[in-house]
Amino acid sequence: DLRAQILELDNPFEREILIDVEASERKAGNRAHLILACSDEDAKSFELAYDWSRSRMLTMPNGVFADAIRPPTPQQRDAAREQLQIAQDAKLVFFIGSNYEPNVEAAKLIAITFAAQLPDVQFVIAGGVCTQLAKSVPNVRLAGLIDDAQKLLWLHAVDLAVNPMLVGSGTNIKMFDFMAAGLPVIATPIGARGIASKETSGLRVV
């Protein structure tokens, strides 16, 4: 399903790749005693696509190391903004992602659509995905590649996190970082896939 979302299926070569992926996945699952899925949604898609019994499947959510991330105190928030040279009254929204097509698509949605609709909000985009974005949008700050210490600084400085993923599979690790930092999160159903329902406190699925 993920490959079908990413590949250009009107291209014969890429369509052939999808056929090979599907055949390999089906063969592996048919022979397996146990099938691990990253989310219940993925397990259901396996059941529908390949007619595999759910009794052979086990959901194993992605592991995450968020122990070092905690919600900031007011003093830590102020210090983070000062270090990042951000006004204390600025409205900051955060997204992070690697240079991976679903992340690029989400980041472009932020940089082009969200930024234009909310000119008084500063959008901060971090990670390898920044290499695919234009640098000319006034209210979009491209933080680029950041280490764990810098990521924590941004998580302490911002007001809100967004994850407008439109394609994907499994779960998004970035979501756990956002929530560990105590940030309100607005996400698409794909962005929150395998993590939360619409009723989950602190996370808005739109």
N, C-alpha and C positions, 0 to 999 in steps of 0.2 A: 504493500500500500504506500509506503514511504517513497519507494523508488518511482512508483507511478505518479506521485505528486511532483517529483523533482525532474524526471526525465521529460524530454520532448517526444511524445509518442508518435508524432507524425514523421519523425526521423527514423528510417528503417533500422539503422545501427542501434539507436537507443531503445527502440521497441524490442529488438532482439536481446538486448541486455536484460530488459524486464522479463522477457519470457524465460531466459536462463535462470534469473534469480528466483522466479516463482517455481520453476521445475526443481531447482536445488533445495529450496525451502520445503516443498511438498515431499520430496524424497527423504530428506532428513527427518521430518516430522512423522512420516509414515513408519520409519524404522525405529523411532525413539521410544523408550519406555517412559520417559518423563520429558515434558516440554515446559521450559521456563519462559514466562512472559514478564515484561517490565511493568505492565499495568493490566487491570481487569479488562479495559477496552481492547488492548492488544489480544488478550486471550479470547475474547468474544469474536474478534475479527478472524483469528485462526480457525475457530470453530465454524464460522460461516463460510470461509473461503475454502477450507480443506476437509470439512466434515470430521475434524478431530474431536474426540470425546473430551469434555472438560475434566473428566476423572483422571486424564493423563497430564493435566496442566496444573502448574503451580505459579502463582503470581509472586515474583521476587522484585520488589521495587528497587530502583537504583540506589546504591549506597551514597551517602553524603557525609562530608566532614565539616560540620558547621559549629563545632564546639567552641571555636575561638570567636564566634560572632555573637554579640549580645546587643540588645537595644541600647543606644547611647544615653547617657545622662545629659541634662541640659548643658552642662559644662563641656562634655565631650562633643556635643553637636556644635557648639559655638567654636570650639577649638578646631574642629575639622573644617568648618567653613573659613575660618581665618587662615588656616594653612593652605587651603585650596583657592584662596582669594575670591571668596564668594560673599556677597552682601548678606547680612544676617536675615533680612526680610525677603530675600529672593525665593521664588517658588520653584523648587527643583524636582524634576521627574527623571528616573534612572532606568536604563536598560543596559544589559551586558550580553555579549555573544561572540562566539568565534566566527571566523570567516567560512561560514557554512550556509548554503543557499537559503534554507528556511529562516535563519537568523538575519541574513541580508534582506530578505523580503520584509521581515518585521521591522528592521531598522529603517528601511526606506519609507515604510508606512509612517513611522514616527517622524523622521526628518522632513518628509514632504507634506503629509496630510495633517498630522497632529500639530506640528510646529506652526503651520500656516493658520490653523483654526484657533490656536491658543498663543498669540504673540507675546502675551505677558508672562508666559511660563518658560523657564529655561529647561530644555531637555538635554540630559547628559547621556551619551552613548559611549560605552567602553568595550574593549576587546578587539580582536582581529577583524571583526565586522567593519570597523571604522575605515579600513582600506578601500572599501567599496562605496563610500559615501562622499558626496561633495562637501567642501569646507566653507561654502558661501552662505549657509543659512544662519541668520543673525542669532536666533535663539536656540541653536543646537551646538552644544560643545562636544567635540570628539576627544575623549580622553585617551584613546588608543589602547595599546597593550598595557596592562597594569598587573602588578604582583599582588599577593594576598594582603600586604599591609596597605597598599593604595586602595584596593577594593574595599577594605574595612573603613578606610577614611571616607570614601564616597558613600558607603552605606550609612555612615553616621551623619553625613552632611545633607542628604536628600530628604524630601518630604514624602515621596511616593515612588513606587516601582510599577512598571508596566511590562507586560509580556504578551504583545499582540501577535503571537505566532499563528500563521494561517495553515501551515502544514507541519507534520511531524509524527513521531511515534514515541512510545515509552513515556518517560517523565522528563521535565526540564529541571536540571540540577539548580539552575539559577534561582528557581522559585524558593528553594529551601534557604538559600542565602538571604533572599529578600525577607522571608518570614522570620528567620532567626534574628534579623536586625530589628524586628518589630515594625517593619514598614507595612502600611496598607498596600495591597497589590490589586491592580486591575488587569485581568487576563482574559483572553479568548478561551473558549472550551478546549482548543488544541493546546494553548499555553498552560492550562491547568490540568491537562490530561493525566489521569492516574493519581491525582493529588487531592482534588477537592470537588465538592458539589457546589451548586449555587447558594446553598444554605451555610456554607462554611464561614465562620466569623473571621473578619479581617481580610477576606479575599473576595473580590467581586469578579464574577465570570460574566462577560458580556459578548 
